[in-house]
């Protein structure tokens, strides 16, 4: 995440807000010290990515999935 000096952020506020709205967050810093993080309202919280169900309906897991390759595995372990 890019750090922007507070003076530069005041000068380019509309550009920076537009970037944040597109999903590109940034940090506002004062004298090199991070002061605030700016992100889009609908972006996930830091460290939390919405991943569950992102492939819903894209493929089907076969009913015999837990038994696939059962014979080969048994042979490998002397069964």
GULUM-894408 format. One record per atom (N, C-alpha, C): residue number from 0; atom name; x, y, z. Coordinates in Angstrom, 2 decimals. Atoms other than C-alpha are relative to their C-alpha. Example, Ala and Ser with C-alpha at 12.3 -4.5 7.8 and 13.67 -1.06 7.14 Angstrom:
BEGIN
- resi, name, xx, yy, zz
- 0, N, 0.89, -1.19, 0.00
- 0, CA, 12.30, -4.50, 7.80
- 0, C, 0.90, 1.20, 0.00
- 1, N, -0.82, -1.19, -0.06
- 1, CA, 13.67, -1.06, 7.14
- 1, C, -0.77, 1.09, 0.73
//
This chain:
BEGIN
- resi, name, xx, yy, zz
- 0, N, 0.85, -1.17, 0.00
- 0, CA, 0.00, 0.00, 0.00
- 0, C, 0.90, 1.24, 0.00
- 1, N, -0.82, -1.20, 0.17
- 1, CA, 1.44, 3.35, -1.03
- 1, C, -0.24, 0.99, 1.13
- 2, N, 0.10, -1.04, -1.02
- 2, CA, 2.17, 6.01, 1.60
- 2, C, 0.10, 1.36, -0.67
- 3, N, 0.06, -1.33, 0.59
- 3, CA, 1.28, 9.59, 0.67
- 3, C, 0.16, 1.02, 1.12
- 4, N, -0.18, -1.06, -0.98
- 4, CA, 2.46, 12.68, 2.56
- 4, C, -1.30, 0.79, 0.11
- 5, N, 1.26, -0.68, -0.25
- 5, CA, -0.42, 14.63, 4.10
- 5, C, -0.16, 1.24, -0.88
- 6, N, 0.08, -1.17, 0.87
- 6, CA, 0.42, 17.78, 2.10
- 6, C, -0.37, -0.40, -1.42
- 7, N, 0.31, 0.50, 1.35
- 7, CA, 0.37, 15.83, -1.17
- 7, C, -1.43, -0.52, -0.06
- 8, N, 1.37, 0.52, -0.04
- 8, CA, -2.89, 14.13, -0.11
- 8, C, -1.01, 1.14, -0.09
- 9, N, 0.90, -1.15, 0.09
- 9, CA, -4.53, 17.54, 0.38
- 9, C, -0.04, 0.56, -1.41
- 10, N, -0.10, -0.53, 1.36
- 10, CA, -3.33, 18.65, -3.05
- 10, C, -0.71, -0.89, -1.01
- 11, N, 0.53, 0.96, 0.98
- 11, CA, -4.46, 15.47, -4.87
- 11, C, -1.18, -0.80, 0.53
- 12, N, 1.05, 0.76, -0.68
- 12, CA, -7.46, 14.47, -2.74
- 12, C, -0.98, -0.66, -0.96
- 13, N, 1.00, 0.59, 0.90
- 13, CA, -9.95, 13.95, -5.58
- 13, C, 0.58, -1.18, -0.79
- 14, N, -0.64, 1.11, 0.71
- 14, CA, -7.47, 11.77, -7.53
- 14, C, 0.17, -1.21, 0.91
- 15, N, -0.24, 1.09, -0.94
- 15, CA, -6.63, 9.71, -4.45
- 15, C, -1.31, -0.69, 0.39
- 16, N, 1.30, 0.59, -0.33
- 16, CA, -10.29, 9.19, -3.53
- 16, C, -0.51, -0.85, -1.16
- 17, N, 0.41, 0.79, 1.18
- 17, CA, -11.01, 8.01, -7.08
- 17, C, 0.77, -1.32, -0.05
- 18, N, -0.80, 1.24, -0.02
- 18, CA, -8.15, 5.49, -6.81
- 18, C, -0.49, -0.94, 1.09
- 19, N, 0.49, 0.83, -1.11
- 19, CA, -9.43, 4.27, -3.44
- 19, C, -1.33, -0.63, -0.37
- 20, N, 1.30, 0.53, 0.41
- 20, CA, -12.93, 3.84, -4.89
- 20, C, 0.15, -1.16, -0.97
- 21, N, -0.27, 1.09, 0.94
- 21, CA, -11.42, 1.57, -7.56
- 21, C, 0.68, -1.19, 0.68
- 22, N, -0.58, 1.11, -0.74
- 22, CA, -9.93, -0.62, -4.82
- 22, C, 1.47, 0.15, 0.34
- 23, N, -1.43, -0.22, -0.27
- 23, CA, -6.43, 0.86, -4.59
- 23, C, 0.15, 0.91, 1.23
- 24, N, -0.11, -0.76, -1.23
- 24, CA, -6.04, 1.93, -0.98
- 24, C, 1.36, 0.66, 0.13
- 25, N, -1.28, -0.66, -0.26
- 25, CA, -3.30, 4.19, 0.35
- 25, C, 0.04, 0.44, 1.46
- 26, N, -0.20, -0.44, -1.38
- 26, CA, -1.86, 5.45, 3.63
- 26, C, 0.41, 1.47, -0.03
- 27, N, -0.40, -1.39, -0.14
- 27, CA, -1.65, 9.11, 4.62
- 27, C, 0.99, 0.07, 1.15
- 28, N, -1.07, -0.09, -0.99
- 28, CA, 1.56, 9.88, 6.48
- 28, C, 0.34, 1.46, 0.30
- 29, N, -0.45, -1.33, -0.40
- 29, CA, 2.80, 12.91, 8.39
- 29, C, 1.43, -0.15, 0.50
- 30, N, -1.42, 0.09, -0.32
- 30, CA, 6.58, 13.33, 8.55
- 30, C, 0.48, -1.46, -0.05
- 31, N, -0.40, 1.39, 0.17
- 31, CA, 6.92, 9.71, 7.37
- 31, C, -0.69, -0.99, 0.92
- 32, N, 0.69, 0.89, -0.94
- 32, CA, 4.73, 8.33, 10.17
- 32, C, -1.43, -0.25, -0.50
- 33, N, 1.36, 0.30, 0.47
- 33, CA, 1.56, 6.52, 8.99
- 33, C, -1.06, 0.53, 0.98
- 34, N, 1.05, -0.60, -0.84
- 34, CA, -1.54, 8.36, 10.26
- 34, C, -1.38, -0.60, -0.28
- 35, N, 1.33, 0.50, 0.35
- 35, CA, -4.55, 6.97, 8.35
- 35, C, 0.09, -0.88, -1.24
- 36, N, 0.10, 0.87, 1.17
- 36, CA, -5.43, 4.22, 5.88
- 36, C, -1.31, 0.35, -0.71
- 37, N, 1.18, -0.34, 0.78
- 37, CA, -7.86, 5.12, 3.08
- 37, C, -0.27, -1.14, -0.96
- 38, N, 0.43, 1.08, 0.89
- 38, CA, -9.77, 2.34, 1.32
- 38, C, -1.45, 0.24, -0.40
- 39, N, 1.39, -0.10, 0.41
- 39, CA, -13.07, 1.95, -0.48
- 39, C, -0.90, -0.51, 1.12
- 40, N, 0.94, 0.39, -1.05
- 40, CA, -16.11, 1.56, 1.78
- 40, C, -0.30, -1.49, -0.06
- 41, N, 0.38, 1.41, 0.12
- 41, CA, -16.95, -1.89, 0.40
- 41, C, 1.19, -0.95, -0.05
- 42, N, -1.16, 0.89, 0.01
- 42, CA, -13.38, -3.24, 0.60
- 42, C, 0.03, -0.82, 1.29
- 43, N, -0.09, 0.82, -1.22
- 43, CA, -12.71, -6.11, 3.05
- 43, C, 0.97, 0.61, 1.00
- 44, N, -0.89, -0.49, -1.05
- 44, CA, -11.06, -5.31, 6.37
- 44, C, 1.41, -0.53, -0.23
- 45, N, -1.40, 0.41, 0.18
- 45, CA, -7.28, -5.56, 6.50
- 45, C, 0.20, -1.43, 0.49
- 46, N, -0.27, 1.39, -0.36
- 46, CA, -6.17, -9.19, 6.53
- 46, C, -1.17, -0.94, -0.26
- 47, N, 1.18, 0.84, 0.27
- 47, CA, -9.64, -10.45, 5.58
- 47, C, -0.37, 0.15, -1.47
- 48, N, 0.37, 0.00, 1.41
- 48, CA, -10.27, -11.39, 1.99
- 48, C, -1.23, -0.87, -0.17
- 49, N, 1.22, 0.76, 0.24
- 49, CA, -13.67, -12.51, 0.87
- 49, C, 0.29, -1.04, -1.07
- 50, N, -0.36, 1.05, 0.94
- 50, CA, -12.82, -15.85, -0.72
- 50, C, -1.01, -1.14, -0.01
- 51, N, 0.92, 1.11, -0.10
- 51, CA, -15.48, -18.27, 0.43
- 51, C, -1.06, 0.08, -1.09
- 52, N, 1.03, 0.07, 1.01
- 52, CA, -17.70, -19.32, -2.44
- 52, C, 0.33, 0.72, -1.29
- 53, N, -0.32, -0.74, 1.21
- 53, CA, -15.79, -17.45, -5.14
- 53, C, -0.07, -0.83, -1.27
- 54, N, 0.15, 0.88, 1.17
- 54, CA, -16.04, -20.49, -7.45
- 54, C, -1.35, -0.73, 0.00
- 55, N, 1.31, 0.66, -0.09
- 55, CA, -19.65, -21.37, -6.62
- 55, C, -0.61, -0.18, -1.39
- 56, N, 0.62, 0.32, 1.28
- 56, CA, -21.28, -23.09, -9.57
- 56, C, 0.97, -0.21, -1.15
- 57, N, -0.99, 0.14, 1.06
- 57, CA, -18.03, -23.32, -11.56
- 57, C, 0.36, -1.45, -0.29
- 58, N, -0.31, 1.41, 0.21
- 58, CA, -17.47, -27.05, -11.07
- 58, C, -0.79, -0.85, 1.00
- 59, N, 0.75, 0.95, -0.83
- 59, CA, -19.03, -30.13, -9.49
- 59, C, 0.98, -1.03, 0.58
- 60, N, -0.83, 1.01, -0.64
- 60, CA, -17.28, -32.40, -6.98
- 60, C, -0.71, -1.34, -0.15
- 61, N, 0.64, 1.30, 0.20
- 61, CA, -17.93, -36.07, -7.88
- 61, C, -0.40, -0.65, 1.34
- 62, N, 0.47, 0.68, -1.21
- 62, CA, -19.87, -38.17, -5.34
- 62, C, 1.05, -0.96, 0.56
- 63, N, -0.99, 0.97, -0.45
- 63, CA, -17.03, -40.71, -5.19
- 63, C, 1.36, 0.67, 0.28
- 64, N, -1.25, -0.74, -0.21
- 64, CA, -14.40, -38.01, -4.49
- 64, C, 0.85, -0.59, 1.12
- 65, N, -0.76, 0.53, -1.13
- 65, CA, -13.40, -39.50, -1.12
- 65, C, 0.48, -1.43, -0.22
- 66, N, -0.44, 1.35, 0.30
- 66, CA, -12.91, -42.93, -2.72
- 66, C, 0.86, -0.06, -1.27
- 67, N, -0.78, -0.03, 1.24
- 67, CA, -11.01, -41.82, -5.84
- 67, C, 1.43, -0.48, 0.27
- 68, N, -1.35, 0.52, -0.14
- 68, CA, -7.74, -43.74, -6.23
- 68, C, 0.18, -0.93, 1.18
- 69, N, -0.03, 0.84, -1.20
- 69, CA, -8.61, -46.02, -3.31
- 69, C, 0.86, -1.25, -0.22
- 70, N, -0.77, 1.21, 0.28
- 70, CA, -7.11, -49.12, -4.97
- 70, C, 1.50, 0.29, -0.10
- 71, N, -1.41, -0.35, 0.14
- 71, CA, -3.84, -47.41, -5.90
- 71, C, 0.63, 0.34, 1.35
- 72, N, -0.52, -0.37, -1.33
- 72, CA, -3.43, -46.01, -2.40
- 72, C, 0.19, -1.24, 0.86
- 73, N, -0.10, 1.23, -0.78
- 73, CA, -4.10, -49.41, -0.84
- 73, C, 1.23, -0.81, -0.45
- 74, N, -1.18, 0.71, 0.51
- 74, CA, -1.41, -50.97, -3.12
- 74, C, 1.28, 0.65, 0.51
- 75, N, -1.21, -0.71, -0.47
- 75, CA, 1.10, -48.28, -2.08
- 75, C, 0.33, -0.36, 1.46
- 76, N, -0.20, 0.30, -1.41
- 76, CA, 0.62, -49.21, 1.58
- 76, C, -0.09, -1.48, 0.31
- 77, N, -0.04, 1.45, -0.17
- 77, CA, 0.67, -52.96, 1.01
- 77, C, -1.34, -0.62, 0.32
- 78, N, 1.33, 0.52, -0.31
- 78, CA, -3.08, -53.47, 1.25
- 78, C, -0.63, -0.76, -1.12
//
